[in-house]
Amino acid sequence: MKRFFKAVGKWLLIVITILLATLLSFYLMAPVYEFSEPQQFSGSKLNNPYESMDSSQWRRYNFQVQSKAWGGMTDGRRNSNERIDSVYYLLGFDHVATSDYQKINYYGKDKEAFIPTYEHGYNIFKTHQVCINAEEVLWTDLFFFQTLSMKQWIIDQLKTSSELVAVAHPQLRNGYKVSDMNSLCNYDLMEVLNHMRISISHWDTALSSGHLTYILANDDSHDVLNTNEVGRRFSSINSPTLDKNDVVKNLGKGNAYGIDFHWVPDEPMDDLVERIKTIPVLTSHQLKGDTLRISSSQKANEYRFIGQNGKLLATTRKAKQGEYIIQESDTYVRTEIQFPDGTVFYLNPVVRYDGNAAASLRTAQIDANKTRNLRILYFLVILSLAYLYARRRQKKSKGIHAK
């Protein structure tokens, strides 16, 4: 029996050593980036992401819900694919994309609306990403900690195999610091609304630094029978069809908004199903010269117009329409619409630009010299550790022979 446990212990040690070596190897591979300086949106033109919207074509979507995966090892073990479909059908959703951890869930792949999606990331600080219309799963991640360059490296790798990459729940466990958003780029969306966190400061910081990123809102439910986690926060996408190409295109160009649906703690499912039927919709978002006019299907308590660094620019109260004249000093303007029951719509921003189209002003390039120097440092550290280990073994061996 002792031999058996000794053999098992030896194999466990080998497996753990291989696992740690693999995780550490990702750190050796990660490059160092040079980030461009933050700059504000500017130009004589204004981009309206809702220019082509049709108020009769709003689609209710959720891109974050976990099912039972990996033998039930991950959170979401109570959710079967059938149960997820059933609950979100009752809630009037046009589609729910199951975003299992490190796994594309192909349930319903024959449907027109199917969009391969997964949640990337297995690090301890929850620095995760939602990968939408993904071709394959990326297994590279930095488990123990992540520098700014490491976070950018992961985003860049994900963009090679996913049409849209969203920074997931940035405020959760401080996985992304607010200051990170002054530098990070090349991601398309930010999960500003999540049933666990709201990350408005992260979004305004990214926009204020010149990165054009649009909102994503998700329940991120791990138990769809818990009404505290479903029908809470989700995306409304303007699309002529449920075809994934139409949906992904409109989500990516900002023709969508996030909904923070008023939460009733521990609400019975039947009550939630009935209440969500009454939710209003955005009916117009128009630019006439420098005048922004927005209307909704129900009277709102307040339209809030928000600009650079999250500054409140103006409000319109107790109306079905809000209006704001965009000033020359305004770099971007986004709108929040709050309704009497507490539900809030978070709209994508109008941004200034020159040229043919609005685009992100941020860049991040690999710095070859700094990357080479870092890897030389890694090599010297590993060489020193190997030398010290060898010396220790040698002394131990001499001590045994001396006895």
C-alpha positions in Angstrom: 0.0 0.0 0.0 2.9 2.4 0.8 4.3 1.7 -2.7 0.9 2.5 -4.2 0.6 5.9 -2.5 4.2 6.7 -3.2 3.6 6.0 -6.9 0.4 8.1 -6.9 2.2 10.9 -5.2 5.0 10.8 -7.7 2.5 11.0 -10.7 0.6 13.8 -9.0 3.9 15.7 -8.6 4.7 15.2 -12.3 1.2 16.4 -13.4 1.4 19.5 -11.1 4.9 20.2 -12.3 3.8 20.0 -16.0 0.8 22.2 -15.3 2.8 24.8 -13.5 5.5 24.8 -16.2 2.8 25.3 -18.8 1.2 28.2 -16.9 4.6 29.8 -16.4 5.6 29.4 -20.0 2.8 31.8 -21.0 4.5 34.5 -19.0 7.7 33.8 -20.9 5.8 34.2 -24.2 4.0 37.5 -23.3 5.5 40.5 -25.0 5.9 44.1 -23.8 3.7 46.7 -25.5 4.1 50.4 -26.2 0.8 52.2 -25.8 -0.1 55.4 -27.5 -1.0 58.3 -25.3 -4.7 58.9 -24.5 -6.4 61.4 -26.8 -9.9 62.8 -27.0 -12.2 62.3 -30.0 -12.2 65.3 -32.2 -13.3 66.5 -35.6 -16.1 68.3 -37.4 -18.2 65.2 -38.0 -20.5 63.4 -35.5 -21.1 59.6 -35.7 -24.5 58.4 -34.8 -24.4 54.6 -34.2 -28.2 54.5 -34.5 -28.4 56.1 -37.9 -29.9 53.0 -39.6 -32.1 51.8 -36.7 -35.7 50.7 -37.2 -37.7 50.9 -34.0 -39.7 47.8 -35.0 -36.6 45.7 -35.2 -35.2 45.5 -31.6 -34.0 42.1 -30.6 -33.5 41.0 -27.0 -30.2 39.2 -26.5 -28.0 37.8 -23.7 -24.4 36.7 -24.4 -23.5 35.5 -20.9 -25.0 32.5 -19.2 -23.1 29.4 -18.1 -24.3 25.8 -18.5 -23.1 22.6 -17.0 -19.7 22.1 -18.5 -16.5 20.3 -17.8 -18.3 17.6 -15.8 -19.9 20.2 -13.5 -16.5 21.6 -12.4 -17.4 25.2 -13.3 -20.1 27.4 -11.9 -23.3 26.9 -13.9 -23.7 23.2 -13.1 -27.4 23.6 -12.4 -28.1 24.9 -15.9 -28.9 22.5 -18.7 -29.1 23.8 -22.3 -32.8 23.0 -22.4 -33.4 24.8 -19.1 -31.6 27.9 -20.3 -33.6 27.9 -23.6 -36.9 27.5 -21.7 -36.4 30.3 -19.2 -35.2 32.8 -21.7 -38.0 31.9 -24.1 -40.5 32.7 -21.3 -38.7 36.0 -20.8 -39.2 37.0 -24.4 -35.6 36.8 -25.5 -34.8 36.4 -29.2 -31.6 34.5 -28.4 -29.3 33.5 -25.6 -25.7 32.6 -26.4 -24.4 30.2 -23.8 -20.9 31.4 -22.8 -19.3 28.4 -21.1 -15.8 28.9 -19.6 -13.2 27.9 -22.2 -15.7 26.0 -24.3 -17.9 26.8 -27.2 -21.4 25.3 -26.6 -22.8 24.1 -29.9 -26.3 23.4 -28.6 -28.7 24.8 -31.2 -26.0 25.2 -33.8 -28.5 24.4 -36.6 -30.6 27.5 -35.8 -30.3 30.7 -37.8 -29.7 32.7 -34.7 -26.9 30.5 -33.3 -23.7 32.5 -32.5 -20.7 30.6 -31.2 -19.7 32.3 -28.0 -17.6 31.5 -25.0 -16.0 33.2 -21.9 -12.3 33.2 -22.0 -10.1 33.3 -18.9 -9.2 31.1 -16.0 -7.0 33.5 -14.0 -7.5 34.2 -10.3 -8.5 37.9 -10.8 -11.4 37.2 -13.2 -9.7 39.2 -16.1 -12.1 37.6 -18.6 -13.4 38.3 -22.1 -16.6 37.4 -23.9 -15.8 36.0 -27.4 -18.6 36.4 -29.8 -18.8 34.5 -33.2 -15.7 32.6 -32.2 -14.0 30.1 -34.4 -12.0 28.4 -31.7 -11.1 28.5 -28.0 -7.8 30.2 -27.0 -6.2 28.4 -24.1 -3.4 30.9 -23.4 -4.0 32.9 -20.2 -1.9 34.4 -17.4 -3.1 32.7 -14.3 -1.4 34.4 -11.3 -1.3 38.1 -12.3 -1.5 40.2 -15.4 0.3 43.4 -16.4 -1.2 45.9 -18.8 0.9 44.4 -21.6 -0.3 40.9 -20.7 -4.0 42.0 -20.9 -3.4 43.6 -24.3 -1.6 40.4 -25.5 -4.6 38.3 -24.6 -7.0 40.7 -26.3 -4.9 40.7 -29.5 -4.8 36.9 -29.6 -8.5 36.6 -29.1 -9.2 39.0 -32.0 -7.6 36.5 -34.4 -10.3 33.9 -33.8 -13.3 35.9 -32.6 -15.3 38.5 -34.6 -16.2 40.5 -31.5 -14.2 40.6 -28.2 -15.8 42.1 -25.1 -14.0 43.0 -21.9 -16.1 41.0 -19.4 -17.3 42.4 -16.0 -14.3 44.7 -15.7 -15.1 45.8 -12.1 -15.4 42.3 -10.8 -12.4 41.5 -8.6 -10.8 44.6 -10.2 -9.9 42.3 -13.1 -9.5 45.4 -15.1 -8.5 48.6 -13.3 -10.2 51.8 -14.4 -6.8 53.2 -15.2 -6.2 50.2 -17.6 -8.9 51.6 -19.9 -6.7 54.6 -20.6 -4.4 52.3 -22.5 -6.0 49.0 -23.6 -7.4 48.8 -27.1 -8.4 46.4 -30.0 -11.5 45.1 -28.1 -14.9 45.9 -29.6 -17.3 45.9 -26.7 -17.3 46.4 -22.9 -19.7 44.4 -20.7 -20.7 47.5 -18.8 -23.8 45.9 -17.4 -23.6 42.5 -15.6 -25.9 41.2 -12.9 -23.0 41.3 -10.5 -21.4 44.7 -11.4 -22.0 47.9 -13.3 -18.8 49.3 -14.8 -19.7 52.8 -16.0 -16.4 54.4 -14.9 -14.4 51.9 -17.0 -16.6 52.8 -20.1 -16.3 56.5 -19.7 -12.5 56.2 -19.1 -12.1 54.2 -22.3 -14.2 56.7 -24.3 -12.5 59.7 -22.8 -9.1 58.3 -23.8 -10.1 57.8 -27.4 -11.1 54.2 -27.6 -14.4 53.7 -29.4 -16.0 50.7 -27.6 -19.7 49.9 -27.5 -21.8 48.6 -24.7 -22.6 44.9 -24.0 -25.1 44.0 -21.3 -25.6 40.5 -20.0 -27.2 38.6 -17.1 -24.2 36.4 -16.7 -26.5 34.0 -15.0 -25.1 30.8 -13.3 -28.5 29.7 -12.2 -31.4 30.5 -14.5 -34.0 29.4 -12.0 -32.8 32.3 -9.7 -34.8 35.4 -10.8 -32.1 37.6 -9.2 -29.8 36.5 -12.1 -32.1 36.4 -15.2 -33.9 39.2 -17.0 -31.8 41.7 -15.0 -29.3 43.2 -17.5 -29.3 42.5 -21.2 -28.7 43.9 -24.7 -31.3 45.2 -27.2 -29.9 44.9 -30.7 -31.4 46.5 -33.8 -31.3 44.0 -36.5 -33.5 43.2 -39.6 -33.2 39.5 -39.0 -32.0 37.0 -36.4 -29.3 35.8 -38.8 -26.0 35.9 -36.9 -24.3 38.0 -39.5 -26.9 40.8 -39.2 -26.9 40.6 -35.4 -23.2 40.6 -35.0 -22.7 43.4 -37.5 -25.2 45.7 -35.7 -23.9 44.9 -32.3 -20.4 45.7 -33.4 -21.2 49.0 -35.0 -23.1 50.2 -31.9 -26.7 49.8 -33.1 -27.7 48.4 -29.7 -28.1 49.5 -26.1 -27.9 48.0 -22.7 -30.9 47.6 -20.4 -30.7 47.6 -16.6 -34.2 46.2 -15.9 -35.6 47.2 -12.5 -34.8 44.5 -10.0 -37.3 43.0 -7.6 -35.4 40.8 -5.2 -36.5 37.1 -5.2 -39.4 37.9 -7.6 -41.5 34.8 -8.5 -40.7 33.8 -12.1 -44.3 34.2 -13.3 -44.3 37.8 -12.0 -41.0 38.5 -13.8 -42.3 37.1 -17.0 -45.3 39.4 -16.9 -43.4 42.5 -15.9 -40.8 42.2 -18.6 -43.5 42.3 -21.2 -44.1 46.0 -20.3 -40.5 47.1 -20.9 -40.3 50.2 -23.2 -38.1 50.5 -26.3 -36.0 53.2 -27.9 -38.0 54.7 -30.7 -35.6 57.2 -32.2 -32.0 58.5 -31.9 -31.5 61.2 -34.4 -28.9 63.8 -35.2 -30.0 67.0 -36.9 -26.9 69.0 -37.4 -25.5 69.3 -33.9 -28.9 68.6 -32.2 -29.3 65.1 -30.7 -33.0 64.1 -30.3 -33.9 60.8 -28.6 -37.3 59.3 -27.8 -38.8 56.3 -26.2 -42.1 54.4 -26.3 -42.9 55.5 -22.7 -42.4 58.7 -20.7 -39.1 58.7 -19.0 -38.3 60.2 -15.6 -35.1 61.5 -17.0 -32.8 61.7 -20.1 -29.2 62.2 -19.0 -26.7 63.3 -21.5 -23.1 62.4 -20.5 -19.8 63.4 -22.0 -16.0 63.5 -21.5 -14.8 61.9 -18.2 -18.4 61.0 -17.4 -19.5 64.6 -16.9 -23.3 65.2 -16.8 -24.0 67.7 -19.6 -27.7 68.1 -19.5 -31.0 66.5 -18.4 -34.5 66.3 -19.8 -37.2 65.3 -17.2 -40.6 63.9 -17.4 -40.8 63.4 -21.1 -40.9 60.9 -24.0 -38.2 62.8 -25.8 -34.9 64.2 -24.7 -32.8 66.8 -26.6 -29.3 68.1 -26.4 -27.3 70.5 -28.6 -23.8 69.1 -28.9 -21.2 71.7 -28.2 -17.9 72.0 -30.0 -16.1 71.1 -26.8 -18.0 67.8 -26.5 -15.8 64.9 -27.6 -18.6 62.3 -27.2 -22.1 62.2 -25.9 -23.9 59.1 -24.6 -27.4 59.0 -23.1 -29.0 57.3 -20.2 -32.8 57.0 -20.0 -34.3 56.3 -16.6 -38.0 55.2 -16.4 -40.4 55.6 -13.5 -40.0 52.0 -12.4 -36.2 52.4 -12.1 -35.3 50.7 -15.4 -32.4 52.4 -17.2 -31.3 52.3 -20.8 -27.6 52.9 -21.5 -27.1 54.1 -25.1 -24.0 54.0 -27.2 -22.1 57.3 -27.7 -22.2 59.8 -30.5 -18.5 60.6 -31.1 -16.6 63.3 -33.0 -14.4 62.2 -36.0 -12.7 63.3 -39.2 -12.2 61.2 -42.3 -14.4 58.5 -43.6 -15.6 56.8 -40.4 -15.4 57.0 -36.7 -12.8 54.8 -35.2 -10.7 54.2 -32.2 -7.7 56.6 -31.7 -5.8 54.2 -29.5 -3.0 51.9 -30.6 -0.7 49.3 -28.9 2.4 47.9 -30.6 4.8 45.3 -29.4 8.1 46.9 -28.3 10.7 44.5 -29.6 13.6 45.9 -27.6 11.8 45.8 -24.2 10.4 42.3 -25.0 13.9 41.0 -25.8 15.3 42.6 -22.6 12.5 41.1 -20.5 13.1 37.6 -22.0 16.9 37.9 -21.3 16.0 38.8 -17.7 13.7 35.7 -17.5 16.5 33.6 -18.9 19.0 34.9 -16.3 16.6 34.3 -13.4 15.9 30.7 -14.6 19.6 30.1 -15.1 20.4 31.4 -11.5 17.6 29.3 -10.0 18.9 26.2 -11.8 22.5 26.9 -10.6 21.3 27.3 -7.0 19.3 24.1 -7.2 22.3 22.2 -8.6 24.6 23.6 -5.9 22.1 22.5 -3.2 21.9 19.0 -4.6 25.7 18.8 -4.8 26.1 19.8 -1.2 23.4 17.4 -0.1 25.1 14.6 -2.0 28.5 15.4 -0.4 26.9 15.4 3.0 25.5 11.9 2.5 28.8 10.5 1.2 30.6 12.1 4.2 28.4 10.1 6.6 
